[in-house]
Every structure is written in C-alpha cells, then in structure tokens.
Amino acid sequence: DYYAMISHLDASIGRILESLKKTDMFDDTIILFSADNGLGLGEHGLMGKQNCYEHSIKIPLIFSGPGIPKDERRNGMVYLLDIFPTLCELAQVHVPESVEGISFAGQLNDPEAKNRDVMYFGYRDKIRGVKTERYKLIHYRYKTQNWLQMFDLKEDPYEIKDLSSDASMAGIRAELEEKLT
C-alpha cells in the first residue's frame, strides 16, 4: 500500500508539472514539495512516527522555480510553519502579522544563512526533544520514569551513541536541558 501511494503521488506530481509546461507557466511558478514528518520503518527498533529521532522528525522539502538555485541542498533548521512566510517572501507578498513562522528564503541563495539556532519536538506528553545544529537531547517520561538521551549529530548522525551520561558532555547537556525547560 505504501509503495502504491508513493507511485500514485509521483504520477500526480508529473501531471501537475506537465500542465504547468503546457500552459507556459512552468518557468514562472514556484514549485514546492513537502510532507509531514518521516515514518520509522524499523530504525531504532521502532515503527511509526512517535519519536524524536532524525528519521522521524525530518521532512522532505524541495523548492524549485525562478531565482531558486538548482541541484543544491541546504541543512538549515526549519519548521513546516516556516513555509508560508518563505513563499510570501519569494512571491513578494506581505506576510500577515499573525504568522508565527520565519521565512527561510535567505537560505535558498546562501547556504550559510540560518533563521533558527534551535528546534523543539514532542510526542504527546511522553517525549520532548531539543536540537541545535550539532546536538540533540531527548527527554522521555512514562508513568513515574524519566530518562534522557543525547546525541552528537555531527559525529553520530544515526543517533546510536547516547552521550547523556558522558561526564565530558555535562556542560552541553546542561545547556540543552535549560533550552528544553
């Protein structure tokens, strides 16, 4: 079922792109592809989306169109709610005051530009996470139990080595715990 849905989605995107080309709107259109957070398919022994590991919190996010560099990647931290102000900026439309997202249009042309230094995640009342460009702290609460995991995403991008009890990382852990609080 999962692969059938992906195939159907691919075909539908193809129809949209063909329609834009047939109507001579392709070169003047900003095209955005995104989705919700990722699905764990056995990573960390988990199935589903109910965790704060990278495989489940990251989203596909592809921009294409006038003024957007081709075939380049960015590693900036963004939320889905940042997409709307980004599209407004790209289309030169005023962003309403009520919008809480932050445009990341600057990152599209400058790989070094950043609009967020920290991100927060959660799942129900059981899991909270905080992430900087390099480190992530995950706090779990279940009934009367509380425990932490901490990862160096640069050295351990698959989040295998828990550093939460490593004495040499106590300062970074304290900073992350303060941010999470």
Stockholm file with secondary structure:
# STOCKHOLM 1.0

chainA/1-181         DYYAMISHLDASIGRILESLKKTDMFDDTIILFSADNGLGLGEHGLMGKQNCYEHSIKIPLIFSGPGIPKDERRNGMVYLLDIFPTLCELAQVHVPESVEGISFAGQLNDPEAKNRDVMYFGYRDKIRGVKTERYKLIHYRYKTQNWLQMFDLKEDPYEIKDLSSDASMAGIRAELEEKLT
#=GR chainA/1-181 SS CHHHHHHHHHHHHHHHHHHHHHTTCGGGCCEEEECSSCCEESGGGCEESCSCSHHHHCCCEEEESTTCCSSCCCCCCCCGGGHHHHHHHHTTCCCCTTCCCCCCHHHHHCTTCCSCSCEEEEETTTEEEEECSSEEEEEEEETTEEEEEEEETTTCTTCCSCCTTCGGGHHHHHHHHHHHC
#=GC SS_cons         CHHHHHHHHHHHHHHHHHHHHHTTCGGGCCEEEECSSCCEESGGGCEESCSCSHHHHCCCEEEESTTCCSSCCCCCCCCGGGHHHHHHHHTTCCCCTTCCCCCCHHHHHCTTCCSCSCEEEEETTTEEEEECSSEEEEEEEETTEEEEEEEETTTCTTCCSCCTTCGGGHHHHHHHHHHHC
//
